[in-house]
Amino acid sequence: MSRSSAPQSGARARDLAALAAEAYVYGFPLVHDLETVAAFTQHGFGNLPGTPFNRFAHAQRLATPETAAVSAGTDTLYSIAQLDLSEGPLVLQVPDTGGRYYVLQFVDAWTDNVAYLGQRATGTEAGSWLLVPPGWSGQAPGSVRGVIEAPTTVMSLVGRIACAGQDEVPAVRALQAGFTLHSLTAPGLGRGGLPTPDPQAPPELVFFERLRVWAADFPPSPADQRYQERFQPLGLLEEGPTPYAGASRAFVAALEEGMAAGRAEIDAAARRPPPRGGGGWRLEPHLFDYNLDHFGIGTIDSPRWRLPDRTASYLTRAVAASVGLWGGHGYERVYAQTFEDVEGRPLDGSHAYTLRFPQEPPVRAFWSLTMYGLPERRLVANPAGRYAIGSRTPGLVYDPDGGLTLYVQHRRPRDPARAANWLPAPAGGFRPMLRLYLPAPEVLDGSYVLPGLLRSAAPA
């Protein structure tokens, strides 16, 4: 299709709008991811500073209520690098963490999780890994433990290192210094940026212009390429200058309508709660199962961890990018959240609650329960400075039968034993989140039932 003919498509406006909605759902993860990558290299986010491509940014402190992030975790320190392999392979060096849990997660430009390194996947010993661009056919050095092939020349390397509290921060920061990247052959560090969309595209069609340019530079799998051929009437397959400059008002209106419809579809799907499990907890161990094509080191290539319908997977992928960009597979970690007690009543700090685990959540790493206030879903300031409680919290008091009872309330319990097991809540509405790192099979298959929060007659 020529540049001039794209805006003059003979398709009816209604058909174009419907097609544009499909394209928005399909392309949102790519555009959102690369916008985030660009913002990260310039400005960083949360506790991480802006950092150029192919260099690690390390969080140097745990999240607090002052951290400008929704649902910020307090279990790990992040080490994140945006990778640009356009000039060739990189060597990644990882230190020996001495058994401390960590994971390095590799996310391509379409948000597929394509490889993992760390305790579950490769152990915690030191080693080197070769990161190569698509189609690379060179010779890997004998010193590397393995090769990770990137499906796209730009990838995000998202690292998390377990940190049980402020006292452990210095030890974790010392480990962070051992995570390094260097070029295998080229002296440069890649192009240092993303392809620039044509500035002649009208502002209202910037999303589609970015999708057009970035999908061409970071092509998806062959199966997805065949699917995206359907978007040819939208100008998304055009090469060279933007086809949207000078587009007819009717064509622009159809794409705007489709973009709004696609956004609404993602938002509606994101608002649908996952299935309600035991105790009112909602967890989604399979939200990130949309990767159907790229299974590198540390991934599990099994029908259990792949969505069966490719077309339907595009909406799941878009929802995952919207609510949890760079989240990982359930076999690495699972998050559960609840807004209600065992009787279905909204959780509120004007009441006190107990949460009793007859047996602690079965995990091979650790678990934690973190408190977030509503509606902001931010960490909650409290005099104790405790924002989470879990398997690594010192001084927990266990029940005589070996169970564990947690006390979730606004005021500190008077009983010292209960105070040791206290998770401070805000005065108003709240939402606790349970994080399970390396969950056991019974968590993933649903045979382990999480207990619910029981409202007490009076604060302890």
N, C-alpha and C positions, 0 to 999 in steps of 0.2 A: 504494500500500500504506500502510495506516495505521501509526502508531507501534506500536500494540499488536500488529498482525498480523505484523510483520516477524519477531520472535523465534518466532512460532508457525507458521512456514512449514510447509506439509505435505510439503515435499520430504524425502526420506529423509536421514538424517545422512550417509550415504556420499556422496550426491549434493551435499549442502551442502559437505562437506569438499573434494571435488574442485573444486567451483566456487570455494571460498575459496582453494584453491591457485592457480587461474588468476588470481584477483583479486590475490593477493599478487605474483605475477610481473609482472602488468600494472601495478600501482600502486606497486611498490617504487621505481622511479626518481623519481616525483613526491614520495613521502614522504621518501626519503633526501635528495633535493636540497633540499627546503624545510627539513628539519631542519638540514642543513648551512648553508643560508642564514641561518637564525635563529642558529645557533651562531657563524657568522662575524661577524654584526653585533654580537654580544655579547662574544665572546672572541677572534675572529680564529683563525688557525692558522699553524703554522710561523713564519716571520719576519714575518707580517702581523698588525698589531694589530686588535682589534675596532673596527669602523667602522660608523656608521649608514648607512641606505639613502641612495643617490644621492650618495655621497662615495667618493672613491678611497682605498683602503689601499695603500700602497706599501712593498714590501720594500726595506730600506735596506742589506742585506748579502747576500752569496751564502751558499748553504747550506754547512754544515760538518758534521763528524760529530756535533756537539752539537745539530744541528737535529732536532727531534722529528718526523721525517717519513720514511715508507718511500719508497725510490727517489727521494729528493730530487735534483732537477737542479741542476747548477752552471753552466749555460750562459746563463741569463736571470735577470733580476729581475722579479718579479711586480708588476703593478699591477691590483688587482681592485676592482670596485664592484658592490654588490648594488643593482639598479635597482627602483624602485617608481614606476610610471607611472600610478597610480590617480588622481592629480590633474592629469594632462595630460602633454604632451611635455617632453622634456629636450633641451637642446643639448649635444652633446659636442664639445669642442675638442681637436684633436690637434696636437702640434708638428711641425715639420720635424725629422726625425731624421737628416738628412744622409746618407741611404743606409744607416743602421744598421737591421738587421733588427728588426722588431717585428710583433706580431699582436695585434689585439683581437678576441676571440671572443665571440659573443653566444649565450647558452645559455638557452632558455626553461625554465619550471618543470618540464616533462616531460623535460628534458635534451636536447632537440633543438638541434643547432648550426644556427642560423638565419641567421647573417651573420658576415662577417669583414671587418675593415679591416686594412691593413698593407702590407708590401712586396709580397707576391704579389697581393693583391686590389686595392689602390687606390694603391700607391706609398708613398713616405715623405715626401711634401710635407705642409706644414701645411694644415689645413682644419677645417671644422665639419660636423657631421652631426646630423640631427634624429632623435631616438628617440621613436616615437609608440606609444600603446597600441593594442590591437586595435580595428579599426573606426573609427579616427580619420579625420575628413574635413575637417580644417582646411586652412589655407593655409600652406605652408612658406615661411620667409623666403628671399629670393633669395640670401642669403649662404651658404646651406648647400650642400654638394656633393651631398648625397643624403639620402634618408629610409630609416630602418630601422624596419619595423613589427614590434613585439613580438607574438607569438602569445598571450602571457599578460602580465598587468599587472606581474608580478614576473619579472625576468630577472637572470642573472648576466653581468657583463661581465668577462671574464678576459683580462688583458693580459700579454704576455711581451715583454721588451725584451732583446736580445742584450747580454751582458756577458761579455767574454772572461777576466776576472780581477779581482782586487781593485783593480788600478790603474785600471780603467775604471769602478769604482763611482761616483766623483764625477760623471763625465760623464753616466752613466745617471740618476743622481738629479736632475741638472739637467733632463734631458728629462722625467722623471716629473712635475715641477712644471708642465709644459705640458699635461698631460692633465687636463682639468677638465670638470665637469658643472654646468649651471645650468638652472633652470626657464624654459620659453619664456613662460609666461603667469602661472602661479599663484605666489604668494609662498611657499607651503609646500613641503615636500619629500616629499609623499606621506604615507600613513598611518603610516609608520615601523614597521610590523610586519606579521605575517601573521594571517589569521583564526584565532581561538582555538577549538580543538575543545571540545566540551561536556565539562566536567569530570565530569559524571555518568556518563560511559562507564566501564565497569569497566577496571581497569588492563590486564588481559590482552587487551583489544580496542582499545587505544589506536591501534595501527596502522590498523585499519579505520576508526576514528572520524576520524583525521587524513585518511585517503584520502577518506572521505565528504565532509568539509568542504572540503578543498583541491581536490578534483576539481570540486566545484560552483563554487568561486570562481575557479579557473583551468582552465576547460574545455578539453579537447583539440580536435583537428580533428574535423570532422563525421564522418569515417569511424571515428575512434576512439570518438566518442560513441555511434555505432550499436553498436559492439562492446561497450562497457561496459554497455549495457542488459541484457545477460545476467546482470549482477550484482544485479539487482533483488531476488531472493530473499534476498540477504545484507544488505539494508538500506542499501546504498551509494548508492541514489538518493533516499533520504529527505531531505526538507527539514526545517528547524527543529530542535527538540531531538533529542538522540541517540536512535535506536531501540534502542540496546544497554542502556540502563538498565533493569534488571528483566528482562533476557532470561533464558530458561530455561537451566538448566544444560546440557541437551542441545545447545541452539543454540550456546552459548558453546564447548562442547567441540568441536563440529564446526568452528567457525571457528578454534579453536586448532590443531586437527589440520591443517586446510588451510594455515594460516600456516606451520606447521613443514614441511609437504610442499613448499610453494612456496619456502621458504628453502633447503631441501635441494636442490631442482632448480637454483636459481641457483648455489649453492655447487658442485654437481657440474659444471655447465657451465663455471664459472669455472676449475675445476681441470683441465679438458681442455686440453692444450697446443695452441697453434695448429700448423699444419702445419710439419714440420721442413724447413727450407730448407738451402741449401748451408752446409757447415761446422758444422752443428748449430744454426745460428741459427734462432730462431723469431720471426716478425714477423706482425703483423696489421694491414695497411693498411686493412682494411674493417670494423674493429670498430665504428666510429661511423657506419655507413651506414644506420642505422635511421630517420633523418629522411626521411619520405616525403611531407611536405605543405608545408613552409615553406622556400622557397629565396630568401633575400634577397641583399643585396650580398655578393659574395665567395664565395658557395656555387656549386657546380657541379651544375646540374640535369640529370643524365644517368643513364640506367639503370645505367651502370658504378658509380655512387656511390649507388645505392638498392637495398636488399634487395628481392628480388622477392616475398616472402611477408609480408604485413602481420602476420598472426598470429604467425608465427615471429619477426618482428622484435621482438616484446615481450620474448622471452627474451634476445635479443642486447642490447637496450637495458638490461635489468636487469643483465646481466653487466657491461656497460660502466660502468654507474653504480656497481656493486659494486667493481670493480677499478681504475677510472680515471675517477672523476667529473670532468666538465669537460674530458675529453680531446677532441681534435679530429680532423677528417678526415685521411685519409692523404695527401691532396694538399697539406696544410699541413706535416705532419711525420709521420715513421714511427719507431717504436721497435722495436729488435730486441734480443733477449736470448738468452744461452746459458748452460747449466750444465755443458757437457761439451766435451772437446777433439775433434779431428778423428776420433779412434778411438772416441768415445763414452764415454770415461772421465770421471768427475766432476772438475771443476776444483778444485784444492786448492793452497794456497800452499806446501806442502812440495815442490812441483815448480815449475820455471820453464817459461815458454811464450813462443813467438813468434807474432805475428800479422802476416803480410805481405800488404799490399795491392799487387798488381801495378799497379793504378791506384786512386787514392783513391775512396771512395764518391761517385758522381755526385750532386751536390746543387747547387742554385742559391743557397743561403745558406751553411750550414756544417754540419759533422758533429762528433761527439765520442763518445768511449768513456769511460764512467764506471764506477768500481769499487764494488761493494756486497758486503759480507760476508754470510755465511749463518750462521744462519737469519734474522737480523734484517732483512736487506736494507737496511741503512743504509750511509752513506758510511764509509769506512775511514780511521781516523787513521793517519798515517805521518810520519816525520821530515821528509820533503820537503814536506809540506803540499800534495801534488798528489793530487787526487781524480778527475781526468779528464784526458784527452789528446785532441787532435783537430786539425782544420784550422786553428784559431786559436792553437794552442800555439806560443809563440816558440821558436826554436832547434832545431826538428826537423831531423834529419839524414836526407836521402833517399838511397836506394840509387843506384848508378851508372846504372841503367837507368830511373831516375825513380820507381821504386816506393817504398813506405814500409814499414819493418819496425818494429813495436812490440814492446817487451819487457815481458812481464807476469809479475812475480815478486815475492816478498816482500823480498828483499835488493836493495839498489842495485847495478846492474851496475858492474864495475870499469872497463870501457872507457868513457871520457867520451862517445863518440859514442852508445853504447848507453844510457848514463844519460840522455842528452837525450831519448831515445824511450821512457823507462821509465814504465810505469803501475804504481805500487805495489799489491801484493795483500796480503791478510791472511795470517796463518800457516796458517789452516784453509780451509774451503770458501768459495767466492766465486762471484758471478754478475756478469759485466760486461754493461752495457747500451749499445748503440749507438744514438745519436739522430741522425736525418737530417732536417734542416730544409730544406723545399722540395725534396723528393727528385725526381730526374729521372725521366722516364717509364720508363726501364729498371729502376728500383728497383720501381716500382709494378706493372709487368707481369711481373716475375720474371726478366727476361732478364739482369739483373745478379746474379751469384752472389757472396754474401759468402764470403770465405775463413774457414777455421776456425783455432782455436788449436792450435798444434803443440807437444807437450811436448818440451822439450829434454832432452838426456842429462844435463846438469849446469847449474846456475845460471851465467849469464854473468858 
